[in-house]
Amino acid sequence: YILEQLKGLGVPLVVLPQNTSVQEVMSFQPRLILLSNGPGDPRNYKQQIETVRDLLKQTTPIRGICLGHQLL
């Protein structure tokens, strides 16, 4: 449902899997990084937390929904 709402805004949207590297994310030159919702306890996402930590070192704004917000 969230993806459909974002698509409805008509802005460019790239959806990447949770194990995407910082380099690959940044290769798209995003204007905004949105960390989406997902199942599970954020404490179980150690590698993703490291990736988020590295993404925060970039200049691109980051927002999160549900689990994405918890990872931030």
N, CA, C and O atoms as CSV, one atom per row, in Angstrom:
chain,resi,resn,atom,element,x,y,z
A,1,TYR,N,N,0.817,-1.195,0.000
A,1,TYR,CA,C,0.000,0.000,0.000
A,1,TYR,C,C,0.862,1.261,0.000
A,1,TYR,O,O,0.548,2.233,-0.688
A,2,ILE,N,N,1.950,1.243,0.774
A,2,ILE,CA,C,2.837,2.407,0.830
A,2,ILE,C,C,3.446,2.673,-0.537
A,2,ILE,O,O,3.489,3.818,-0.987
A,3,LEU,N,N,3.917,1.621,-1.202
A,3,LEU,CA,C,4.500,1.793,-2.537
A,3,LEU,C,C,3.490,2.374,-3.518
A,3,LEU,O,O,3.829,3.238,-4.326
A,4,GLU,N,N,2.272,1.906,-3.448
A,4,GLU,CA,C,1.238,2.421,-4.351
A,4,GLU,C,C,0.999,3.912,-4.110
A,4,GLU,O,O,0.820,4.681,-5.054
A,5,GLN,N,N,0.999,4.302,-2.864
A,5,GLN,CA,C,0.811,5.720,-2.544
A,5,GLN,C,C,1.966,6.558,-3.082
A,5,GLN,O,O,1.752,7.635,-3.638
A,6,LEU,N,N,3.184,6.064,-2.919
A,6,LEU,CA,C,4.347,6.792,-3.422
A,6,LEU,C,C,4.340,6.864,-4.945
A,6,LEU,O,O,4.643,7.909,-5.520
A,7,LYS,N,N,3.999,5.772,-5.589
A,7,LYS,CA,C,3.914,5.764,-7.050
A,7,LYS,C,C,2.863,6.771,-7.523
A,7,LYS,O,O,3.037,7.421,-8.554
A,8,GLY,N,N,1.788,6.892,-6.772
A,8,GLY,CA,C,0.722,7.814,-7.131
A,8,GLY,C,C,1.149,9.269,-7.099
A,8,GLY,O,O,0.496,10.116,-7.708
A,9,LEU,N,N,2.230,9.576,-6.402
A,9,LEU,CA,C,2.734,10.942,-6.354
A,9,LEU,C,C,3.441,11.336,-7.647
A,9,LEU,O,O,3.646,12.518,-7.921
A,10,GLY,N,N,3.811,10.327,-8.437
A,10,GLY,CA,C,4.438,10.605,-9.724
A,10,GLY,C,C,5.910,10.955,-9.663
A,10,GLY,O,O,6.465,11.455,-10.641
A,11,VAL,N,N,6.548,10.704,-8.542
A,11,VAL,CA,C,7.984,10.980,-8.439
A,11,VAL,C,C,8.769,9.719,-8.802
A,11,VAL,O,O,8.253,8.611,-8.659
A,12,PRO,N,N,10.007,9.875,-9.268
A,12,PRO,CA,C,10.810,8.692,-9.580
A,12,PRO,C,C,11.000,7.840,-8.329
A,12,PRO,O,O,11.245,8.361,-7.241
A,13,LEU,N,N,10.884,6.541,-8.493
A,13,LEU,CA,C,10.950,5.629,-7.350
A,13,LEU,C,C,11.764,4.405,-7.747
A,13,LEU,O,O,11.502,3.770,-8.769
A,14,VAL,N,N,12.757,4.086,-6.922
A,14,VAL,CA,C,13.552,2.883,-7.114
A,14,VAL,C,C,13.416,2.061,-5.841
A,14,VAL,O,O,13.647,2.574,-4.746
A,15,VAL,N,N,13.049,0.806,-5.970
A,15,VAL,CA,C,12.886,-0.077,-4.815
A,15,VAL,C,C,14.070,-1.048,-4.811
A,15,VAL,O,O,14.335,-1.729,-5.801
A,16,LEU,N,N,14.773,-1.097,-3.677
A,16,LEU,CA,C,15.950,-1.949,-3.542
A,16,LEU,C,C,15.767,-2.919,-2.379
A,16,LEU,O,O,15.059,-2.600,-1.424
A,17,PRO,N,N,16.388,-4.092,-2.439
A,17,PRO,CA,C,16.280,-5.044,-1.336
A,17,PRO,C,C,17.071,-4.582,-0.106
A,17,PRO,O,O,17.937,-3.712,-0.190
A,18,GLN,N,N,16.750,-5.182,1.017
A,18,GLN,CA,C,17.346,-4.778,2.292
A,18,GLN,C,C,18.843,-5.042,2.392
A,18,GLN,O,O,19.490,-4.536,3.310
A,19,ASN,N,N,19.405,-5.813,1.481
A,19,ASN,CA,C,20.839,-6.097,1.550
A,19,ASN,C,C,21.641,-5.314,0.505
A,19,ASN,O,O,22.749,-5.716,0.149
A,20,THR,N,N,21.095,-4.211,0.016
A,20,THR,CA,C,21.772,-3.379,-0.971
A,20,THR,C,C,22.888,-2.588,-0.298
A,20,THR,O,O,22.717,-2.076,0.808
A,21,SER,N,N,24.027,-2.492,-0.974
A,21,SER,CA,C,25.171,-1.765,-0.416
A,21,SER,C,C,24.959,-0.259,-0.507
A,21,SER,O,O,24.150,0.222,-1.300
A,22,VAL,N,N,25.696,0.471,0.314
A,22,VAL,CA,C,25.652,1.932,0.283
A,22,VAL,C,C,26.053,2.431,-1.101
A,22,VAL,O,O,25.438,3.356,-1.632
A,23,GLN,N,N,27.078,1.821,-1.684
A,23,GLN,CA,C,27.562,2.249,-2.989
A,23,GLN,C,C,26.459,2.097,-4.054
A,23,GLN,O,O,26.282,2.970,-4.904
A,24,GLU,N,N,25.731,0.987,-3.993
A,24,GLU,CA,C,24.666,0.789,-4.979
A,24,GLU,C,C,23.525,1.776,-4.761
A,24,GLU,O,O,22.991,2.328,-5.723
A,25,VAL,N,N,23.151,2.000,-3.509
A,25,VAL,CA,C,22.099,2.984,-3.221
A,25,VAL,C,C,22.505,4.342,-3.794
A,25,VAL,O,O,21.722,4.994,-4.485
A,26,MET,N,N,23.724,4.753,-3.502
A,26,MET,CA,C,24.173,6.072,-3.922
A,26,MET,C,C,24.390,6.166,-5.431
A,26,MET,O,O,24.410,7.266,-5.983
A,27,SER,N,N,24.551,5.032,-6.102
A,27,SER,CA,C,24.728,5.056,-7.562
A,27,SER,C,C,23.485,5.585,-8.275
A,27,SER,O,O,23.569,6.016,-9.425
A,28,PHE,N,N,22.346,5.556,-7.611
A,28,PHE,CA,C,21.111,6.084,-8.183
A,28,PHE,C,C,20.963,7.592,-7.961
A,28,PHE,O,O,20.004,8.202,-8.435
A,29,GLN,N,N,21.906,8.182,-7.247
A,29,GLN,CA,C,21.876,9.608,-6.918
A,29,GLN,C,C,20.509,10.017,-6.362
A,29,GLN,O,O,19.847,10.899,-6.910
A,30,PRO,N,N,20.099,9.375,-5.279
A,30,PRO,CA,C,18.759,9.646,-4.740
A,30,PRO,C,C,18.640,11.045,-4.155
A,30,PRO,O,O,19.598,11.607,-3.625
A,31,ARG,N,N,17.440,11.585,-4.268
A,31,ARG,CA,C,17.125,12.859,-3.617
A,31,ARG,C,C,16.669,12.630,-2.185
A,31,ARG,O,O,16.751,13.521,-1.340
A,32,LEU,N,N,16.185,11.409,-1.926
A,32,LEU,CA,C,15.722,11.021,-0.600
A,32,LEU,C,C,15.845,9.504,-0.499
A,32,LEU,O,O,15.589,8.785,-1.465
A,33,ILE,N,N,16.234,9.032,0.665
A,33,ILE,CA,C,16.263,7.591,0.933
A,33,ILE,C,C,15.165,7.313,1.945
A,33,ILE,O,O,15.131,7.910,3.021
A,34,LEU,N,N,14.269,6.404,1.591
A,34,LEU,CA,C,13.173,6.021,2.479
A,34,LEU,C,C,13.385,4.577,2.912
A,34,LEU,O,O,13.397,3.668,2.083
A,35,LEU,N,N,13.549,4.375,4.195
A,35,LEU,CA,C,13.674,3.026,4.756
A,35,LEU,C,C,12.272,2.570,5.124
A,35,LEU,O,O,11.623,3.154,5.991
A,36,SER,N,N,11.820,1.537,4.467
A,36,SER,CA,C,10.418,1.136,4.596
A,36,SER,C,C,10.163,0.258,5.815
A,36,SER,O,O,11.069,-0.103,6.566
A,37,ASN,N,N,8.909,-0.059,5.968
A,37,ASN,CA,C,8.486,-0.947,7.037
A,37,ASN,C,C,8.880,-2.381,6.703
A,37,ASN,O,O,9.220,-2.694,5.562
A,38,GLY,N,N,8.832,-3.230,7.691
A,38,GLY,CA,C,9.173,-4.634,7.461
A,38,GLY,C,C,8.930,-5.426,8.730
A,38,GLY,O,O,8.682,-4.849,9.789
A,39,PRO,N,N,8.996,-6.706,8.635
A,39,PRO,CA,C,8.754,-7.518,9.824
A,39,PRO,C,C,10.001,-7.617,10.700
A,39,PRO,O,O,11.126,-7.430,10.236
A,40,GLY,N,N,9.776,-7.904,11.937
A,40,GLY,CA,C,10.881,-8.271,12.818
A,40,GLY,C,C,11.328,-7.208,13.789
A,40,GLY,O,O,10.846,-6.075,13.800
A,41,ASP,N,N,12.270,-7.625,14.601
A,41,ASP,CA,C,12.863,-6.811,15.649
A,41,ASP,C,C,14.110,-6.132,15.087
A,41,ASP,O,O,14.975,-6.813,14.535
A,42,PRO,N,N,14.226,-4.814,15.211
A,42,PRO,CA,C,15.383,-4.128,14.635
A,42,PRO,C,C,16.715,-4.629,15.196
A,42,PRO,O,O,17.743,-4.485,14.535
A,43,ARG,N,N,16.724,-5.199,16.369
A,43,ARG,CA,C,17.975,-5.728,16.939
A,43,ARG,C,C,18.520,-6.890,16.123
A,43,ARG,O,O,19.701,-7.223,16.233
A,44,ASN,N,N,17.675,-7.512,15.306
A,44,ASN,CA,C,18.105,-8.639,14.483
A,44,ASN,C,C,18.670,-8.206,13.135
A,44,ASN,O,O,19.027,-9.056,12.319
A,45,TYR,N,N,18.758,-6.912,12.887
A,45,TYR,CA,C,19.204,-6.382,11.598
A,45,TYR,C,C,20.561,-5.690,11.737
A,45,TYR,O,O,20.706,-4.526,11.366
A,46,LYS,N,N,21.530,-6.389,12.259
A,46,LYS,CA,C,22.846,-5.792,12.546
A,46,LYS,C,C,23.526,-5.250,11.288
A,46,LYS,O,O,24.042,-4.133,11.304
A,47,GLN,N,N,23.535,-6.020,10.201
A,47,GLN,CA,C,24.171,-5.549,8.958
A,47,GLN,C,C,23.439,-4.337,8.396
A,47,GLN,O,O,24.069,-3.403,7.901
A,48,GLN,N,N,22.124,-4.350,8.471
A,48,GLN,CA,C,21.355,-3.217,7.955
A,48,GLN,C,C,21.598,-1.964,8.793
A,48,GLN,O,O,21.617,-0.854,8.263
A,49,ILE,N,N,21.781,-2.140,10.091
A,49,ILE,CA,C,22.093,-0.999,10.958
A,49,ILE,C,C,23.422,-0.385,10.547
A,49,ILE,O,O,23.560,0.838,10.523
A,50,GLU,N,N,24.399,-1.220,10.224
A,50,GLU,CA,C,25.694,-0.713,9.747
A,50,GLU,C,C,25.531,0.036,8.428
A,50,GLU,O,O,26.144,1.084,8.224
A,51,THR,N,N,24.708,-0.500,7.540
A,51,THR,CA,C,24.462,0.163,6.262
A,51,THR,C,C,23.790,1.513,6.492
A,51,THR,O,O,24.175,2.509,5.879
A,52,VAL,N,N,22.796,1.553,7.362
A,52,VAL,CA,C,22.124,2.816,7.679
A,52,VAL,C,C,23.124,3.802,8.276
A,52,VAL,O,O,23.104,4.986,7.939
A,53,ARG,N,N,23.983,3.329,9.145
A,53,ARG,CA,C,25.015,4.196,9.752
A,53,ARG,C,C,25.878,4.823,8.651
A,53,ARG,O,O,26.191,6.012,8.707
A,54,ASP,N,N,26.257,4.026,7.658
A,54,ASP,CA,C,27.066,4.541,6.558
A,54,ASP,C,C,26.262,5.474,5.652
A,54,ASP,O,O,26.802,6.451,5.134
A,55,LEU,N,N,24.985,5.179,5.462
A,55,LEU,CA,C,24.140,6.075,4.667
A,55,LEU,C,C,23.999,7.438,5.344
A,55,LEU,O,O,23.915,8.464,4.668
A,56,LEU,N,N,23.973,7.447,6.660
A,56,LEU,CA,C,23.853,8.714,7.391
A,56,LEU,C,C,25.078,9.605,7.205
A,56,LEU,O,O,25.014,10.806,7.468
A,57,LYS,N,N,26.168,9.040,6.765
A,57,LYS,CA,C,27.385,9.824,6.500
A,57,LYS,C,C,27.305,10.550,5.156
A,57,LYS,O,O,28.136,11.411,4.865
A,58,GLN,N,N,26.325,10.211,4.351
A,58,GLN,CA,C,26.105,10.857,3.061
A,58,GLN,C,C,25.304,12.142,3.279
A,58,GLN,O,O,24.861,12.422,4.393
A,59,THR,N,N,25.126,12.898,2.235
A,59,THR,CA,C,24.371,14.156,2.366
A,59,THR,C,C,22.899,14.014,1.986
A,59,THR,O,O,22.140,14.977,2.089
A,60,THR,N,N,22.490,12.828,1.549
A,60,THR,CA,C,21.108,12.597,1.133
A,60,THR,C,C,20.203,12.467,2.349
A,60,THR,O,O,20.529,11.716,3.268
A,61,PRO,N,N,19.083,13.168,2.385
A,61,PRO,CA,C,18.139,13.019,3.506
A,61,PRO,C,C,17.598,11.587,3.570
A,61,PRO,O,O,17.403,10.931,2.547
A,62,ILE,N,N,17.363,11.124,4.796
A,62,ILE,CA,C,16.838,9.775,5.017
A,62,ILE,C,C,15.614,9.871,5.913
A,62,ILE,O,O,15.605,10.610,6.897
A,63,ARG,N,N,14.585,9.117,5.560
A,63,ARG,CA,C,13.373,9.002,6.366
A,63,ARG,C,C,13.067,7.528,6.538
A,63,ARG,O,O,13.494,6.704,5.729
A,64,GLY,N,N,12.333,7.193,7.582
A,64,GLY,CA,C,11.977,5.805,7.817
A,64,GLY,C,C,10.532,5.653,8.243
A,64,GLY,O,O,9.956,6.537,8.877
A,65,ILE,N,N,9.954,4.511,7.883
A,65,ILE,CA,C,8.602,4.146,8.287
A,65,ILE,C,C,8.704,2.867,9.099
A,65,ILE,O,O,9.331,1.902,8.661
A,66,CYS,N,N,8.101,2.850,10.266
A,66,CYS,CA,C,8.026,1.644,11.123
A,66,CYS,C,C,9.422,1.078,11.369
A,66,CYS,O,O,10.235,1.729,12.025
A,67,LEU,N,N,9.720,-0.118,10.859
A,67,LEU,CA,C,11.024,-0.735,11.082
A,67,LEU,C,C,12.139,0.168,10.556
A,67,LEU,O,O,13.190,0.292,11.185
A,68,GLY,N,N,11.910,0.793,9.407
A,68,GLY,CA,C,12.916,1.714,8.871
A,68,GLY,C,C,13.245,2.835,9.845
A,68,GLY,O,O,14.407,3.214,9.995
A,69,HIS,N,N,12.235,3.358,10.499
A,69,HIS,CA,C,12.439,4.398,11.497
A,69,HIS,C,C,13.203,3.847,12.696
A,69,HIS,O,O,14.071,4.526,13.245
A,70,GLN,N,N,12.889,2.640,13.099
A,70,GLN,CA,C,13.594,2.026,14.222
A,70,GLN,C,C,15.061,1.794,13.876
A,70,GLN,O,O,15.922,1.947,14.742
A,71,LEU,N,N,15.365,1.431,12.639
A,71,LEU,CA,C,16.752,1.239,12.241
A,71,LEU,C,C,17.522,2.553,12.284
A,71,LEU,O,O,18.706,2.575,12.619
A,72,LEU,N,N,16.849,3.644,11.945
A,72,LEU,CA,C,17.483,4.960,12.052
A,72,LEU,C,C,17.777,5.298,13.507
A,72,LEU,O,O,18.312,6.368,13.797
